[in-house]
Amino acid sequence: MTFDTIILGAGAAGMMCAAHCGGRVLVIDHAKAPGEKIRISGGGRCNFTNMYAGPDNFLSQNSHFCKSALARYTQWDFIDLVGRHKIAWHEKTLGQLFCDGSSKQIIQLLLSEMDRAGAELWLRTELKDLRKTDSGFMLDFDREGQRLSVTCTNLVLATGGKSIPKMGATGLAYDIARQFGLRLTDTRAALVPFTFSDGKFKDLSGVSLPVRLSNDRTSFDEALLFTHRGLSGPSVLQLSSYWREGEAIRVNMIPDLPLFDLLRDQRQAAGRKALTTELARHLPARLVDYLSQNIQMQGNLADQPDSALTKLTAALSNWELTPSGTEGYRTAEVTLGGIDTDDLSSKTMEAKDVPGLYAIGEAVDVTGWLGGYNFQWAWSSGHAAGTAIAAH
């Protein structure tokens, strides 16, 4: 069998690409259903893009690479597509857009767009061999026990990264990239919770609060969640992409709270109320109790001089911690790093030295923030490759 284009991976980027390639297109995936990461995303409602998506929301060794694709297919283009499919949506926070209904609506949108373009989809199909030919590529597949050989002119790597292996992630795109001489940047789990080997936060599991979480590179003002293994929540997932082993992180538990002024104003009326009792009006009580074991906050509020309140607020705004590590690819939402963008065209996503070979989505060294940015990269990069192939 011969196709113009074969796309490996029926995820967000692969299906988006298939909808725009033109010609005879085949999408391959070893899963039982397409778009599995779409299905589980956003608590089942799919955070499908972000209103504020732009190049500054992405990490890559080449910060300029993503600009072309993001500019040519923007979040507004995808929002328009969602509207044409009559999918109701809402903004949750910080520009994050979710389906009112189910993430399955986004999967169906992509399948409908593929059907409109005439693309075929083979599921439960495993790649067994791949080689270059004079006119393109030859691939051998095992499709539910049947061995099939297929040729194509264009081959698109859209199998994602290593994150969430229980859903079938294997790093296949990296292996194929190496086979054809493309370089890889270092890969690591990103958008992932921090762990602490001493189980120091077990008693705080379930406690959440808004914080400013930072390291020497950046900071994020979002919620933090204590877990039995360590720290999670949006601020932690965001910072994990910028964190390296052995580095300390800093937690400001009162980023927008004038705590010194509040406690000083309460001091006169507090009577014999304990400082911890008054502090629990502004922070979770279990957290106050935990912190009181290491931060001086004994006695009554009425007895605290300004110097003591100053020292307390300073401690609460700069709590330094050193994670043991992260939960790794098991729970990571994305993989940081991947196929080196220096080996790809930023306009077409085609390999510079391997005509007809394309790489898109999470497989590429472009990683977005938490909040719909990685889906936008999937739409933008998939569109870039698809329209470039169609132009041929």
PEPE-V114815 format. One record per backbone hydrogen bond with DSSP energy under -0.5 kcal/mol. NH is the residue of the N-H (numbers start at 1). CO is the residue of the C=O. E is the energy in kcal/mol with one decimal. If there is no record, write none. Layout:
nh-><NH,NH>
co-><CO,CO>
e-><E,E>
This chain:
nh-><3,4,5,6,7,8,8,9,9,15,16,17,18,19,20,21,25,26,27,28,29,35,39,40,41,41,43,44,45,45,46,48,48,49,51,53,57,58,59,63,65,67,68,70,71,72,73,78,79,80,81,82,83,84,85,86,87,88,90,92,92,96,97,98,99,99,100,101,103,105,106,107,108,109,110,111,112,113,114,115,116,117,118,118,119,120,122,123,124,125,126,128,129,131,133,137,138,139,140,141,142,143,143,144,144,146,148,150,151,152,153,153,154,155,156,157,158,158,164,167,168,169,171,174,175,176,177,178,179,180,181,182,185,188,190,191,194,195,196,199,202,204,205,206,207,209,211,212,213,213,214,215,220,222,222,224,225,226,227,231,232,235,236,237,238,239,240,241,241,242,243,247,249,250,251,252,252,253,253,255,257,258,259,262,263,264,265,266,267,268,270,273,275,278,279,280,281,282,283,288,289,290,291,292,293,294,295,297,301,302,303,304,305,308,309,310,311,312,313,314,315,316,317,318,319,320,321,324,325,327,330,331,332,333,333,334,336,336,339,340,343,344,345,349,351,352,357,358,358,359,360,363,364,365,366,367,369,373,374,376,377,378,379,380,381,382,383,384,385,386,387,388,389,390,391,392,392>
co-><151,24,24,154,26,6,156,7,28,11,12,13,14,15,17,17,23,5,120,7,122,10,35,36,37,38,40,41,41,42,41,46,97,97,95,50,54,55,367,61,62,64,65,66,67,68,69,74,75,76,77,78,79,80,81,83,82,86,98,90,96,93,49,90,45,46,88,88,44,102,103,103,104,105,106,107,108,109,110,111,112,113,114,115,114,25,27,121,31,29,142,140,140,138,136,152,131,150,129,148,126,141,146,124,142,143,141,139,1,137,3,4,4,356,6,358,8,156,329,164,165,164,161,171,171,172,173,174,175,176,178,177,338,336,334,237,231,325,229,196,199,201,202,226,204,224,222,252,211,220,250,218,213,211,220,209,232,207,230,194,225,223,223,233,234,235,236,237,238,239,240,244,321,214,319,212,250,251,316,252,254,256,257,258,259,260,261,262,263,264,266,270,299,274,275,276,278,279,279,284,285,286,287,288,290,291,291,295,273,271,300,301,303,305,305,306,307,308,309,310,311,312,313,315,251,318,249,195,195,193,327,328,328,190,191,190,188,334,363,183,340,341,350,345,357,343,354,155,356,349,157,360,361,339,364,59,57,369,369,372,373,374,375,376,377,378,379,380,381,382,383,384,385,386,387,388,389>
e-><-2.8,-1.5,-2.0,-2.5,-3.1,-0.5,-2.8,-0.8,-3.2,-2.5,-1.8,-2.5,-2.2,-1.4,-1.9,-0.9,-0.7,-2.4,-2.5,-2.9,-1.9,-2.8,-2.2,-1.6,-0.8,-0.6,-0.7,-1.2,-0.6,-1.0,-2.4,-1.8,-0.7,-0.8,-2.5,-1.8,-2.3,-1.4,-3.3,-0.6,-1.4,-1.3,-0.6,-2.3,-2.1,-1.6,-1.6,-1.6,-2.5,-2.0,-1.8,-2.7,-2.2,-2.2,-1.3,-1.7,-2.1,-0.6,-2.3,-0.6,-2.9,-2.3,-2.2,-2.7,-2.5,-0.7,-2.8,-0.6,-2.8,-1.7,-1.0,-1.4,-2.5,-2.1,-2.1,-2.4,-2.6,-2.2,-2.3,-2.6,-2.5,-1.5,-0.7,-0.9,-2.3,-3.0,-3.2,-0.5,-2.4,-2.0,-2.5,-3.4,-1.5,-2.2,-2.6,-2.8,-2.7,-3.4,-2.6,-3.3,-2.5,-0.6,-3.3,-1.2,-0.8,-1.4,-2.7,-3.0,-2.5,-2.2,-0.8,-0.8,-2.3,-3.1,-2.6,-3.0,-2.2,-0.8,-3.2,-1.9,-2.4,-0.9,-0.8,-0.7,-1.5,-2.3,-2.4,-2.4,-2.0,-1.5,-1.8,-2.8,-3.2,-1.6,-2.2,-0.7,-2.0,-2.6,-2.2,-1.7,-1.5,-1.4,-1.4,-2.9,-2.7,-1.9,-2.4,-1.9,-0.6,-2.6,-2.2,-2.2,-2.4,-1.0,-0.9,-2.6,-2.8,-2.8,-2.8,-1.7,-3.3,-2.4,-0.5,-2.5,-2.5,-2.3,-2.2,-0.7,-1.0,-2.0,-0.9,-2.0,-3.5,-2.8,-2.6,-2.3,-0.6,-0.8,-2.7,-0.7,-1.1,-0.6,-2.5,-2.2,-2.9,-2.4,-2.2,-1.9,-1.4,-0.6,-1.2,-1.8,-2.8,-1.9,-2.6,-1.8,-1.3,-2.0,-1.6,-2.3,-2.4,-1.9,-3.0,-1.9,-1.3,-2.1,-2.6,-0.6,-2.2,-0.6,-1.1,-2.0,-0.6,-0.5,-1.9,-2.6,-2.1,-2.2,-2.6,-1.9,-1.9,-2.2,-1.3,-0.8,-2.5,-0.8,-2.7,-2.3,-1.4,-1.8,-0.6,-1.2,-1.4,-0.7,-1.8,-1.5,-3.1,-0.5,-2.8,-2.6,-1.7,-1.7,-2.2,-2.6,-3.5,-2.4,-2.1,-2.9,-0.5,-2.0,-2.4,-1.0,-1.6,-2.2,-2.9,-2.4,-1.7,-0.5,-0.6,-1.7,-2.0,-1.9,-2.6,-2.9,-3.0,-2.2,-2.3,-2.2,-2.3,-2.5,-2.8,-1.6,-2.5,-2.5,-1.8,-0.7,-1.0>
